[in-house]
Amino acid sequence: MVLLRCLFRDRAFRWGLLIFLLGSGPLLTIIAASKLGLMDDPNPNPVGPGILAMFTFWPSIALMLVRLVRAIRVVRDKARK
């Protein structure tokens, strides 16, 4: 619980999460809608959202992982004191 509080206080982690949601969200929404039958086409070809997800996925994951490691170190150092 302390780790989650530490993560969500970190502005860079929140930016990484926001980039992930805004970049991959449209593609994941289209995939979910087609699987649930909410779209006319059962096999859509979302090129635009796919390209957006491609350019935002790895930078956002990298940013969140770097901040996760930093938060783990901070929590571990506080627990030692």
TORVEXSE-858266 format. One record per atom (N, C-alpha, C): x, z, y. Coordinates in pm, 1 decimal. Layout:
# TORVEXSE-858266
site east:X; up:Z; north:Y
...
This chain:
# TORVEXSE-858266
site east:82.4; up:0.0; north:-118.8
site east:0.0; up:0.0; north:0.0
site east:87.2; up:0.0; north:125.7
site east:195.8; up:74.2; north:121.1
site east:287.5; up:79.2; north:235.5
site east:350.8; up:-57.7; north:256.8
site east:381.7; up:-125.9; north:147.1
site east:441.6; up:-258.4; north:156.9
site east:346.3; up:-357.0; north:224.1
site east:218.5; up:-351.3; north:188.2
site east:120.8; up:-441.4; north:250.4
site east:107.1; up:-414.3; north:399.8
site east:105.5; up:-286.5; north:437.5
site east:98.9; up:-254.2; north:579.7
site east:220.8; up:-305.7; north:653.5
site east:335.5; up:-290.9; north:592.1
site east:460.0; up:-338.8; north:652.5
site east:458.3; up:-491.0; north:665.5
site east:405.9; up:-560.1; north:564.1
site east:400.4; up:-706.6; north:568.2
site east:307.7; up:-757.0; north:678.1
site east:189.1; up:-701.0; north:686.4
site east:92.4; up:-753.1; north:782.1
site east:121.5; up:-710.2; north:925.2
site east:211.6; up:-616.7; north:944.6
site east:257.9; up:-585.2; north:1079.9
site east:362.6; up:-685.5; north:1127.3
site east:425.2; up:-752.2; north:1033.0
site east:530.5; up:-848.0; north:1065.2
site east:468.5; up:-979.5; north:1113.2
site east:502.2; up:-1016.5; north:1234.9
site east:444.0; up:-1136.1; north:1295.4
site east:483.7; up:-1263.0; north:1221.2
site east:606.5; up:-1271.4; north:1173.7
site east:652.7; up:-1391.1; north:1103.9
site east:577.8; up:-1409.7; north:971.2
site east:548.6; up:-1301.1; north:900.0
site east:470.9; up:-1312.4; north:775.8
site east:330.0; up:-1362.3; north:805.5
site east:269.3; up:-1310.2; north:910.9
site east:134.9; up:-1356.6; north:947.5
site east:135.9; up:-1503.7; north:985.9
site east:242.2; up:-1549.2; north:1054.0
site east:253.5; up:-1691.8; north:1087.3
site east:266.5; up:-1775.6; north:961.0
site east:345.0; up:-1729.5; north:864.3
site east:359.5; up:-1801.0; north:738.7
site east:227.7; up:-1811.0; north:664.5
site east:151.7; up:-1702.8; north:663.9
site east:20.7; up:-1703.2; north:598.6
site east:-75.7; up:-1796.5; north:671.0
site east:-73.0; up:-1796.3; north:803.1
site east:-158.6; up:-1884.5; north:881.1
site east:-123.6; up:-2031.7; north:857.2
site east:5.3; up:-2062.1; north:854.2
site east:48.7; up:-2199.7; north:827.8
site east:4.1; up:-2242.2; north:688.2
site east:15.4; up:-2153.5; north:591.5
site east:-28.8; up:-2184.5; north:455.4
site east:-178.4; up:-2213.6; north:451.3
site east:-257.8; up:-2128.5; north:514.7
site east:-402.3; up:-2145.9; north:511.1
site east:-447.2; up:-2271.0; north:585.7
site east:-387.7; up:-2296.6; north:700.6
site east:-426.7; up:-2414.8; north:778.0
site east:-373.0; up:-2543.9; north:717.4
site east:-259.2; up:-2537.4; north:650.1
site east:-200.7; up:-2657.3; north:591.8
site east:-257.2; up:-2693.5; north:456.2
site east:-275.8; up:-2594.5; north:371.0
site east:-324.9; up:-2620.3; north:235.4
site east:-475.4; up:-2600.4; north:221.8
site east:-535.1; up:-2533.1; north:316.1
site east:-677.7; up:-2503.6; north:310.1
site east:-768.1; up:-2625.2; north:298.6
site east:-747.9; up:-2728.1; north:382.5
site east:-836.0; up:-2845.2; north:370.0
site east:-827.5; up:-2912.7; north:233.2
site east:-708.2; up:-2925.8; north:179.2
site east:-692.3; up:-2988.3; north:47.9
site east:-757.2; up:-2903.1; north:-60.8
site east:-735.9; up:-2773.4; north:-56.0
site east:-796.4; up:-2685.1; north:-156.0
site east:-948.5; up:-2682.9; north:-144.8
site east:-999.7; up:-2695.0; north:-22.5
site east:-1144.3; up:-2700.2; north:-2.6
site east:-1203.4; up:-2827.2; north:-62.4
site east:-1137.0; up:-2939.4; north:-41.4
site east:-1184.7; up:-3066.0; north:-98.0
site east:-1180.5; up:-3062.3; north:-250.8
site east:-1073.2; up:-3007.4; north:-305.9
site east:-1062.1; up:-2997.0; north:-451.8
site east:-1172.9; up:-2908.3; north:-507.9
site east:-1196.3; up:-2793.0; north:-444.2
site east:-1300.2; up:-2701.9; north:-492.3
site east:-1439.2; up:-2764.1; north:-479.2
site east:-1463.5; up:-2832.8; north:-368.2
site east:-1594.8; up:-2895.0; north:-348.2
site east:-1620.6; up:-3004.3; north:-451.3
site east:-1518.6; up:-3080.5; north:-485.8
site east:-1538.9; up:-3186.2; north:-585.6
site east:-1559.7; up:-3127.1; north:-725.1
site east:-1489.4; up:-3018.1; north:-755.6
site east:-1507.0; up:-2954.6; north:-887.0
site east:-1644.3; up:-2889.1; north:-900.6
site east:-1698.4; up:-2839.2; north:-789.0
site east:-1829.1; up:-2774.6; north:-791.8
site east:-1943.8; up:-2875.0; north:-782.4
site east:-1910.9; up:-3001.3; north:-762.3
site east:-2013.6; up:-3104.4; north:-754.2
site east:-2079.2; up:-3115.7; north:-618.8
site east:-2017.1; up:-3063.1; north:-514.4
site east:-2073.9; up:-3068.2; north:-380.7
site east:-2046.2; up:-3200.2; north:-310.0
site east:-1961.4; up:-3284.5; north:-368.5
site east:-1928.2; up:-3413.7; north:-310.2
site east:-1983.7; up:-3524.9; north:-399.9
site east:-2011.3; up:-3638.4; north:-338.0
site east:-2062.1; up:-3752.2; north:-415.2
site east:-1956.6; up:-3807.2; north:-510.6
site east:-1831.3; up:-3808.6; north:-464.2
site east:-1721.3; up:-3863.3; north:-543.6
site east:-1657.0; up:-3751.6; north:-625.9
site east:-1661.5; up:-3758.2; north:-759.4
site east:-1600.3; up:-3652.5; north:-840.7
site east:-1447.5; up:-3658.3; north:-840.4
site east:-1389.8; up:-3771.2; north:-802.2
site east:-1244.1; up:-3785.7; north:-795.7
site east:-1203.3; up:-3835.3; north:-657.0
site east:-1207.8; up:-3748.0; north:-554.9
site east:-1173.9; up:-3792.3; north:-420.0
site east:-1023.9; up:-3818.3; north:-405.6
site east:-988.9; up:-3894.2; north:-304.5
site east:-849.7; up:-3925.2; north:-276.7
site east:-816.3; up:-3876.4; north:-135.7
site east:-793.2; up:-3744.8; north:-119.1
site east:-769.6; up:-3688.9; north:14.2
site east:-623.7; up:-3705.3; north:57.6
site east:-590.5; up:-3822.9; north:108.2
site east:-452.0; up:-3852.0; north:145.2
site east:-407.6; up:-3767.7; north:264.9
site east:-487.8; up:-3764.5; north:368.4
site east:-451.7; up:-3689.2; north:489.6
site east:-428.6; up:-3541.3; north:462.7
site east:-525.5; up:-3472.4; north:400.8
site east:-502.9; up:-3331.5; north:368.9
site east:-387.1; up:-3310.0; north:270.7
site east:-363.1; up:-3406.9; north:183.6
site east:-250.0; up:-3394.5; north:91.3
site east:-116.8; up:-3400.0; north:163.1
site east:-105.5; up:-3489.8; north:260.2
site east:17.6; up:-3499.4; north:338.5
site east:36.7; up:-3373.9; north:422.8
site east:-70.9; up:-3324.1; north:481.4
site east:-63.5; up:-3200.6; north:559.1
site east:-16.1; up:-3084.7; north:472.1
site east:-71.4; up:-3073.5; north:351.9
site east:-30.8; up:-2967.2; north:260.3
site east:115.8; up:-2983.2; north:219.5
site east:158.6; up:-3107.0; north:200.1
site east:296.7; up:-3131.6; north:158.6
site east:396.2; up:-3082.6; north:265.6
site east:363.4; up:-3105.5; north:391.1
site east:456.6; up:-3067.5; north:497.9
site east:449.7; up:-2920.5; north:536.9
site east:343.6; up:-2850.3; north:500.8
site east:330.1; up:-2710.9; north:542.7
site east:347.5; up:-2610.5; north:429.8
site east:336.0; up:-2653.2; north:304.5
site east:337.9; up:-2558.3; north:193.2
site east:471.6; up:-2486.1; north:180.4
site east:579.9; up:-2560.5; north:161.3
site east:708.9; up:-2496.4; north:136.1
site east:763.5; up:-2418.1; north:255.4
site east:751.2; up:-2465.9; north:378.9
site east:796.7; up:-2381.2; north:490.4
site east:719.6; up:-2249.0; north:499.2
site east:589.4; up:-2253.4; north:474.4
site east:512.2; up:-2129.5; north:481.7
site east:549.1; up:-2034.1; north:368.9
site east:568.8; up:-2086.7; north:249.1
site east:609.1; up:-2001.4; north:136.0
site east:746.7; up:-1940.2; north:161.8
site east:839.3; up:-2020.0; north:213.2
site east:973.6; up:-1969.2; north:242.9
site east:968.7; up:-1858.6; north:347.8
site east:890.3; up:-1879.2; north:451.1
site east:879.0; up:-1778.4; north:556.5
site east:820.0; up:-1649.0; north:502.3
site east:717.2; up:-1659.8; north:419.4
site east:656.3; up:-1538.7; north:363.7
site east:749.5; up:-1469.0; north:264.9
site east:824.9; up:-1544.6; north:185.2
site east:916.9; up:-1482.2; north:89.2
site east:1031.7; up:-1409.7; north:158.7
site east:1085.0; up:-1470.7; north:263.3
site east:1193.5; up:-1405.9; north:338.2
site east:1144.9; up:-1274.9; north:397.7
site east:1026.5; up:-1276.9; north:453.9
site east:971.7; up:-1154.8; north:513.3
site east:930.6; up:-1053.4; north:407.4
site east:891.1; up:-1098.9; north:289.8
site east:859.1; up:-1007.6; north:180.8
site east:983.7; up:-931.6; north:136.4
site east:1094.4; up:-1002.3; north:120.7
site east:1219.8; up:-937.3; north:82.4
site east:1262.1; up:-836.7; north:189.9
site east:1246.4; up:-875.1; north:315.6
site east:1281.0; up:-784.7; north:425.5
site east:1193.0; up:-659.6; north:422.5
site east:1063.4; up:-676.0; north:398.3
site east:972.0; up:-561.9; north:394.4
site east:1002.5; up:-470.9; north:276.1
site east:1038.8; up:-528.1; north:162.8
site east:1075.4; up:-446.5; north:46.5
site east:1197.5; up:-362.0; north:78.4
site east:1294.6; up:-421.6; north:145.1
site east:1414.6; up:-345.2; north:182.6
site east:1382.2; up:-233.3; north:280.3
site east:1295.0; up:-259.8; north:376.1
site east:1257.9; up:-157.3; north:474.5
site east:1185.5; up:-42.2; north:405.4
site east:1091.1; up:-73.3; north:318.1
site east:1015.8; up:30.6; north:248.3
site east:1108.1; up:110.5; north:156.4
site east:1199.8; up:40.9; north:87.4
site east:1293.3; up:108.4; north:-1.7
site east:1386.9; up:200.7; north:76.4
site east:1433.3; up:154.9; north:193.2
site east:1521.4; up:239.3; north:275.2
site east:1448.4; up:361.9; north:329.6
site east:1322.4; up:343.9; north:365.3
site east:1244.0; up:458.8; north:413.7
site east:1217.7; up:558.6; north:301.5
site east:1199.9; up:510.4; north:179.8
site east:1173.6; up:599.5; north:67.2
site east:1298.0; up:681.2; north:31.1
site east:1416.9; up:626.3; north:55.1
site east:1541.4; up:697.4; north:24.9
site east:1566.6; up:811.1; north:122.2
site east:1515.5; up:801.7; north:242.5
site east:1542.1; up:905.4; north:344.0
site east:1459.1; up:1027.1; north:327.2
